[in-house]
Amino acid sequence: MVCGLLLLFFGTLWVRYPLYGEFTTFDVGQGDAALVRTPFNRSVTLIDTGGQVDFSAKKDWQIKQYQRTNGESVIVHYLHSRGISQINNLVLSHHDYDHIGNAKVILKHLSVQRVIIPAGMLKQQKFLKEIQAYLGRTKVCELTAGDEIPNCPFHIVHPFTSGQAENQDSIALFGCLGNQRILTAGDLDRAGEKAIAERYPKLKVDILKLGHHGSKTASDPETLRKWQPQYGIISAGRDNRYKHPHKETTRTCTVNQITNLNTQKDGMIRYIYDNNQTSYFEVKITHELKATVSTNSK
């Protein structure tokens, strides 16, 4: 009896306060959502939420009264499984629906301290329609490069000025987790990537979340040569109508010897690390098998 209670106690502690941290890219189809969590759940940041864009018109009888989104079935379910009920920072990179569409679901099911958005987004119609009504007591912060995000291991390197929360205004985040330097930048275009490289000439990247789902509008070849990433993560839907990732992007990765991980074939992609500088990738592939790719120590 006592042993059973002890196992239950320590098992609960292990779930709620895991010794490892992670940078996890969720498999949300044609969209983007990632989790940045430090060991013991000291800091929890969600970057974008995904959101399914439906291009087909439906008749009233085809619309279900209640239908779970992947924001609930994938993101919320995963966070709860990791003992997370509170998010310190919900970062919305820009206002496209495939990045913010599930924000209301997150705000409904979890306690969110702050919503971080690019300067200029607060007045945009999509923010007012999709997010404003669901905020409750959550604080909203409009930020630009150089501004600090409280209790977050990443810092903002883009945008530089206030904008319209469009692709070119996307928030870009850079930080170190374990022994890997990580950059993620929403749907930022090549011009924005070049601007970051010019503003931060010494910037080097180990893990790059490839911009705009692998579109050819992002992943500038010259900039990637400067950053020298070892791993590229692509978040894109299977058989998506945009043909992401684009062949030009995959060719750029091949030329620069960047190992690609793609939610289309790998499912949820987890970079796991601990305070002993041990780190590895864990992905879900065909037939639910696990595969790991060790990362190089610095």
N, C-alpha and C positions, 0 to 999 in steps of 0.2 A: 504493500500500500504506500509506504513512505517512498520507496524507490520510484513508484509510478508517479507520485506527486512531484518528486524532484525532476524526473524526466520531463514532465509536462511544464514545470516552471522554467527549466533551462531551455526547453524547446521554444517556449514563448519568447524568452529573452533573445534567442538566436534569430527568430523571425523579426522581432520588432527592432532589434539593435544588431544587425549583421556586422561582422568584423570587416567585410569588404565593401568597397564602393563600386560604382558602375557608371558607364555612359551607354545607355541603351536606346537603340533606334527601334521604335515600334513598327510592326507590320500593319499599317492602316490603309493599305491600298494606295491609290493615287493621292498622296498627301504627305504630310510631314509631322512627326511628333517624336520627341526624344526626352529621355530622363537623365538628369545629372544628379547623382546621389553620392554623398561622401560616407565613409564608414560610420557605423552606429547611427545612421540616419541624422547626423548632425545638421546636414544641409540637404534640402530637397528642392530641385529646380526642374520644372517641366518646360521644355522649349517647343512651342506650338502644340496643337491638339489634333491635327488631322481634321477631316470633315468631308463627307461624301458629296460630290457635286452630281446632281441628277439632271441629265440633259433631256430626258424623255418626259413628255407631258402625261400625267396620269389622270384618269377619271376618278370621281369620288369613291366609287366602289372598290378601286384598286388601292386606296390609301388606308393603311392600317391605323386603328385608333392609337396603338402604342407599338413602337418598333424600336428595339434596342440598337443604338448606334455602336460603331466600333470604339467610340470614345468611352462607352460604358463597358462593353464586353471585352475590350482589349486593354485600354489604359487604366481605367478605374479598377478593374479586376486585378490587374498586375500589381498596382500600387497597394491595394488592400492585402494581397498575398505577401507583400514585403513589409507588412505592419505599418504602412504609411496612411495616415488619415489627414495629415496637414501638409500642404505645399508652401514652402517659404516664398518662392517666386514662380509665377506663371509668365513666361516670356513669350510674347506674341510677335514674331519677327516682322510681319506686315499684315495687311488686311485681306489677303486672298482667302476664300472660304476653305480651301483644302489645308489651310494652316490654322484657321480660327473657328471653323465650323462646330467643333466639339467643345469649345470653351465653356459654353453654358452648361454642358453636361458635367464638366470638371468642377465648375463653380457650385453646381447643385449637390454633388456627391462628396466633395472634399472641402475642407477648410483651407482657404487660400489667403495668405497674408498680403501679398502684393501682386498686381498685374503690371508687368513691365512692357511698354510699347515704345516704338520709335517716335521721336518728337514730331508732332503734327497729326498723329493718328487719332487723338482724342476727339477731334471735331469731325472726323470722317463718318459718313452715313453708315458704313458697314459696322463700325465700332458701336455707334449709337443703337443700331438695330440688333446686332448679334450679341453684344456683351453688356452694355450699360445697364440694362434692366436686371441683370443677374448678379451684379456685383455685391450687393448687400454692404457689409462693412469692409470689404476688400479695398485696399488702397491702390490707386492707379498712379504710376510714375512714368512720365514721358522723358526718355533719356537719349543722349547722343554719346559719341565716342569720348572716352575719358571719364564719364560718370560711373560711379561705383554702384553695384547692385548689392544691397545688404545680404549677408550670409549666403554668398554664392562664390564658388571657386573660379568662376569665369568673369572676365571683364569685357566691356563693350569696346569694339574697335571700329564700328560703323553703325549708324550714319554720322556724318560730321555736322550736318545742319538739319533743321526742321524740313519736313517734306509732306507728301500726300499719302504716306504709308503704302506705296506701290513697290514693285519688285526692286527698283533701284534705291529704295529707301530702307531696305531690309536691315534689321539688326544683325550684326555679326558679333559672335562671341568667341573669345580665345581664352584658354586656360590650360593648366597642367593637372592631370589626374594620374597618380602613380608616376611612371616614368615616360609618359606620353603627352606631347603637346597637341591640343585639339582645337580645331577651328570649325565653326558651323555658322552659315550665313544665309539661311532662308532661301529666297529666290534671287539673291543678289546677282547682278549681271557682271560681264567681264570688265566693264569700265569701273565698277565698284571694287572688284578684286584688285585691279591695277592701282586704284586709289589707296587701298589699304597697304599694298606692298610699297608704295611710294612714301606713305606716312610713317610706316614702321619697317624701314629697310633691313633691319636685323631679324625680322620675324622668320622663324622656321616652324614647320608644322609636321607632325608625325602622322596624325589621323585627321583627314579632311572630310567633312560631310560635303560631298559634291553639290554645288549650288543648283537650284531649280530642277531637282529630280534627275540630274544628268543631262539636262537640255544643252544644246550647243550654244545657247546664249550665255552660259557660264563656263567655268573651268578653263580660263584663259591659259593657253600653253606656256606663254612666257612667264606668267605669274606662278604657275605650278612648278616650273623649273627653279624659280627663286625659293619657293617654300620647301621643296623637296619632300613632299609627304610620302610615307611608306604605304599607307593604307587609305583607300577612298571608300566612303560609304554612300550608297545610293538608295534613296527612299522613293520608290515608284510602284505604281500598280501593275499587276500582271495584265498583259495585252491591252495596255492603256491606249487611248485614242491619239495621244501625242507622240507615240513611239519612243518614249523615254525608257532607258537612256539613249541618247543619240550616238550613232556610230562614230561621229567625230570626237565625242567625249571619251568613248571607250578606247579609241585609237590614241588619243592624247595620254591616257593612263598607261597604255601598253608601251608607248615610246618612252615614258618617264619611269617605267618599272614600278608602277603603283598597283598594289594588290587590291582588287575590287571586291567589296562585299555588297550584295544587292538584296533588298527585301523581296524582290520578285522570286528569287531562287533560294535565298537563305532564310526567309522569314524574319523573325525578330533577331536583331543583331546586338549582342551584349559585349561590351568591353569591360572586363572585370579587373580590379586591382586591389591591392592591400597596402598597408603602411610599410611592408618589407620590400617594396618595389617589385613585387611579383605581379605580372599582368598577363592577360591572355584574352582572346576573342572566343566567344561561344555563340554558335549560330544554330538555327533549327533548319534542317534540310529535309529532302524527300524521305518519306516514311518516318518522320519524327525523330530521326537520328541526330545526335549531337556531333558537332565538329569543332575543334579548337585550333586556333592559330596563335602560337606564342609570339609575343612582342619582344623586340630587342631591348635589353637593359641599356640605360644611358650611363 
